[in-house]
Amino acid sequence: MNRDVSSIRAELLHLRDQSRAQAAALDSDLRSLFEASRSSNADDEHDPEGSTIAFERAQLTAVLDATRRRLAELDVALRRVEAGTYGVCERCSRPIPAERLAARPSASTCVGCASRTR
């Protein structure tokens, strides 16, 4: 790994802060949508003008779940930095290429191992 530990840690913390803020905003949007649907007596399931409240709720929930998973992955990556195992594949113990870590800083496996798990 070419970069120093402090810059990797700083980047992961920054990404974690961004993910936390995004999760908080999505959670707020979802609560607002629930509140709006409770106070409305509209038949959104049969509204020909657009997506339904149920669809919007499902979309927001899926994005929120993905954001929470990303947050958890970043927390694991930070623990790997502290343990000195960041950038090492957890399956084959080979180095994870810098390009993969640049694209996905929370990666815990090399490309070869990641493609075998799909």
JOURKA-V946738 format. One record per backbone hydrogen bond with DSSP energy under -1.0 kcal/mol. CO is the residue of the C=O (numbers start at 1). NH is the residue of the N-H. Records with the same first field share a line. If there is no record, write none. Layout:
CO = NH + NH
This chain:
4 = 8
5 = 9
6 = 10
7 = 11
8 = 12
9 = 13
10 = 14
11 = 15
12 = 16
13 = 17
14 = 18
15 = 19
16 = 20
17 = 21
18 = 22
19 = 23
20 = 24
21 = 25
22 = 26
23 = 27
24 = 28
25 = 29
26 = 30
27 = 31
28 = 32
29 = 33
30 = 34
31 = 35
32 = 36
33 = 37
34 = 38
35 = 39
42 = 44
43 = 46
44 = 47
52 = 56
53 = 57
54 = 58
55 = 59
56 = 60
57 = 61
58 = 62
59 = 63
60 = 64
61 = 65
62 = 66
63 = 67
64 = 68
65 = 69
66 = 70
67 = 71
68 = 72
69 = 73
70 = 74
71 = 75
72 = 76
73 = 77
74 = 78
75 = 79
76 = 80
77 = 81
78 = 82
79 = 83
80 = 85 + 86
85 = 88
87 = 96
89 = 93
94 = 89
97 = 101
98 = 102
99 = 103
100 = 104
104 = 107
108 = 90
110 = 114
111 = 115
112 = 116
